[in-house]
Amino acid sequence: MPTTRALAHGFRFAANLVIIASQAPVANLITRFPVFTILIAMNIYLNGEPQQVPDNITAAQLLETLGLTGKRLAMEVNMEIVPRSTFEEFVIHSDDRVEIVHAIGGG
């Protein structure tokens, strides 16, 4: 359970509700939010690992938070390829299994 000390350092996690009490990174996915922003988070599996991400995040936003915008890659959600042309509209849902693979050139 979080304590007052944890709140003083900027974070409080309660179920899937994340309260950010200062401008600080959260789980390496969220860069900066104003003081006392309330963010609803959800759990997904990213390349087989559990990961907490903002609720209603799109494929494009996920790639941006991971620093992968503009990279040559492919995304699969729940064993279905997500066309690059739909990344802006494609919404990731709670418990989705997301696989991201990088294209590697060679001969």
LODREN-836680 format. One record per residue (C-alpha): residue in three letters; x negated, y negated, z negated; residue number from 1. Coordinates in steps of 0.001 Angstrom, whole numbers. Layout:
# LODREN-836680
{residuo = ala, X = X, Y = Y, Z = Z, num = NUM}
...
***
This chain:
# LODREN-836680
{residuo = met, X = 0, Y = 0, Z = 0, num = 1}
{residuo = pro, X = -1283, Y = -3479, Z = 773, num = 2}
{residuo = thr, X = -2150, Y = -5720, Z = -2097, num = 3}
{residuo = thr, X = -2197, Y = -9462, Z = -2578, num = 4}
{residuo = arg, X = -5916, Y = -9237, Z = -1817, num = 5}
{residuo = ala, X = -5108, Y = -7672, Z = 1579, num = 6}
{residuo = leu, X = -2668, Y = -10522, Z = 2245, num = 7}
{residuo = ala, X = -5352, Y = -13043, Z = 1387, num = 8}
{residuo = his, X = -7521, Y = -11478, Z = 4077, num = 9}
{residuo = gly, X = -4773, Y = -11956, Z = 6640, num = 10}
{residuo = phe, X = -2946, Y = -8660, Z = 7049, num = 11}
{residuo = arg, X = 12, Y = -6798, Z = 5650, num = 12}
{residuo = phe, X = 1302, Y = -3613, Z = 7230, num = 13}
{residuo = ala, X = 4749, Y = -2348, Z = 6262, num = 14}
{residuo = ala, X = 6096, Y = 513, Z = 8402, num = 15}
{residuo = asn, X = 5962, Y = -896, Z = 11932, num = 16}
{residuo = leu, X = 6111, Y = -4555, Z = 10889, num = 17}
{residuo = val, X = 2871, Y = -6474, Z = 10981, num = 18}
{residuo = ile, X = 2698, Y = -9870, Z = 9281, num = 19}
{residuo = ile, X = -309, Y = -11935, Z = 10218, num = 20}
{residuo = ala, X = -1129, Y = -14521, Z = 7564, num = 21}
{residuo = ser, X = -4093, Y = -16099, Z = 9342, num = 22}
{residuo = gln, X = -5593, Y = -16319, Z = 12781, num = 23}
{residuo = ala, X = -7421, Y = -12993, Z = 12958, num = 24}
{residuo = pro, X = -7667, Y = -10043, Z = 15366, num = 25}
{residuo = val, X = -5346, Y = -7093, Z = 14699, num = 26}
{residuo = ala, X = -6448, Y = -3577, Z = 15695, num = 27}
{residuo = asn, X = -8667, Y = -5003, Z = 18473, num = 28}
{residuo = leu, X = -5564, Y = -5442, Z = 20632, num = 29}
{residuo = ile, X = -4193, Y = -8781, Z = 19577, num = 30}
{residuo = thr, X = -6478, Y = -11768, Z = 19842, num = 31}
{residuo = arg, X = -4956, Y = -14781, Z = 18053, num = 32}
{residuo = phe, X = -1577, Y = -15806, Z = 16739, num = 33}
{residuo = pro, X = -539, Y = -18869, Z = 14700, num = 34}
{residuo = val, X = -221, Y = -18639, Z = 10932, num = 35}
{residuo = phe, X = 2619, Y = -16398, Z = 9720, num = 36}
{residuo = thr, X = 3529, Y = -14961, Z = 13107, num = 37}
{residuo = ile, X = 5676, Y = -11868, Z = 12707, num = 38}
{residuo = leu, X = 4839, Y = -9150, Z = 15194, num = 39}
{residuo = ile, X = 6771, Y = -5929, Z = 15618, num = 40}
{residuo = ala, X = 4391, Y = -3116, Z = 16500, num = 41}
{residuo = met, X = 4891, Y = 373, Z = 17848, num = 42}
{residuo = asn, X = 2786, Y = 3503, Z = 18081, num = 43}
{residuo = ile, X = 1626, Y = 4967, Z = 21387, num = 44}
{residuo = tyr, X = -1009, Y = 7524, Z = 22359, num = 45}
{residuo = leu, X = -3766, Y = 5945, Z = 24428, num = 46}
{residuo = asn, X = -6006, Y = 8502, Z = 26112, num = 47}
{residuo = gly, X = -4922, Y = 11015, Z = 23466, num = 48}
{residuo = glu, X = -5580, Y = 8773, Z = 20459, num = 49}
{residuo = pro, X = -2854, Y = 7139, Z = 18322, num = 50}
{residuo = gln, X = -2839, Y = 3377, Z = 18825, num = 51}
{residuo = gln, X = -638, Y = 588, Z = 17497, num = 52}
{residuo = val, X = 410, Y = -2028, Z = 20068, num = 53}
{residuo = pro, X = 2939, Y = -4884, Z = 20178, num = 54}
{residuo = asp, X = 6527, Y = -3835, Z = 20839, num = 55}
{residuo = asn, X = 7715, Y = -4248, Z = 24454, num = 56}
{residuo = ile, X = 4193, Y = -4617, Z = 25842, num = 57}
{residuo = thr, X = 3921, Y = -4236, Z = 29609, num = 58}
{residuo = ala, X = 1284, Y = -2170, Z = 31379, num = 59}
{residuo = ala, X = -386, Y = -5417, Z = 32541, num = 60}
{residuo = gln, X = -425, Y = -6833, Z = 28993, num = 61}
{residuo = leu, X = -1890, Y = -3591, Z = 27631, num = 62}
{residuo = leu, X = -4697, Y = -3728, Z = 30185, num = 63}
{residuo = glu, X = -5319, Y = -7385, Z = 29322, num = 64}
{residuo = thr, X = -5573, Y = -6672, Z = 25588, num = 65}
{residuo = leu, X = -8004, Y = -3844, Z = 26331, num = 66}
{residuo = gly, X = -10134, Y = -6134, Z = 28516, num = 67}
{residuo = leu, X = -9447, Y = -4070, Z = 31627, num = 68}
{residuo = thr, X = -7724, Y = -6663, Z = 33821, num = 69}
{residuo = gly, X = -9052, Y = -6559, Z = 37379, num = 70}
{residuo = lys, X = -10871, Y = -3242, Z = 36924, num = 71}
{residuo = arg, X = -10450, Y = -353, Z = 39349, num = 72}
{residuo = leu, X = -8314, Y = 2057, Z = 37351, num = 73}
{residuo = ala, X = -5192, Y = 4169, Z = 37341, num = 74}
{residuo = met, X = -2532, Y = 4433, Z = 34638, num = 75}
{residuo = glu, X = -305, Y = 7348, Z = 33821, num = 76}
{residuo = val, X = 2552, Y = 7152, Z = 31292, num = 77}
{residuo = asn, X = 4152, Y = 10390, Z = 30129, num = 78}
{residuo = met, X = 2491, Y = 12286, Z = 32995, num = 79}
{residuo = glu, X = 3858, Y = 9891, Z = 35671, num = 80}
{residuo = ile, X = 1566, Y = 7603, Z = 37674, num = 81}
{residuo = val, X = 2422, Y = 3920, Z = 37222, num = 82}
{residuo = pro, X = 1932, Y = 2098, Z = 40541, num = 83}
{residuo = arg, X = -353, Y = -928, Z = 40184, num = 84}
{residuo = ser, X = 2345, Y = -3050, Z = 41872, num = 85}
{residuo = thr, X = 4652, Y = -2419, Z = 38861, num = 86}
{residuo = phe, X = 2167, Y = -3139, Z = 36031, num = 87}
{residuo = glu, X = 3748, Y = -6583, Z = 35367, num = 88}
{residuo = glu, X = 7257, Y = -5128, Z = 34860, num = 89}
{residuo = phe, X = 6497, Y = -1653, Z = 33501, num = 90}
{residuo = val, X = 7277, Y = -1641, Z = 29753, num = 91}
{residuo = ile, X = 5481, Y = 773, Z = 27424, num = 92}
{residuo = his, X = 7786, Y = 2361, Z = 24825, num = 93}
{residuo = ser, X = 7186, Y = 3761, Z = 21353, num = 94}
{residuo = asp, X = 5457, Y = 7164, Z = 21365, num = 95}
{residuo = asp, X = 4593, Y = 6942, Z = 25086, num = 96}
{residuo = arg, X = 1487, Y = 8860, Z = 26124, num = 97}
{residuo = val, X = -660, Y = 6494, Z = 28165, num = 98}
{residuo = glu, X = -3718, Y = 7667, Z = 30081, num = 99}
{residuo = ile, X = -6043, Y = 5134, Z = 31703, num = 100}
{residuo = val, X = -8817, Y = 6333, Z = 33988, num = 101}
{residuo = his, X = -11521, Y = 4253, Z = 35691, num = 102}
{residuo = ala, X = -12379, Y = 4743, Z = 39348, num = 103}
{residuo = ile, X = -16025, Y = 5691, Z = 39787, num = 104}
{residuo = gly, X = -17746, Y = 5230, Z = 43127, num = 105}
{residuo = gly, X = -20295, Y = 7631, Z = 44443, num = 106}
{residuo = gly, X = -21164, Y = 9831, Z = 47289, num = 107}
***
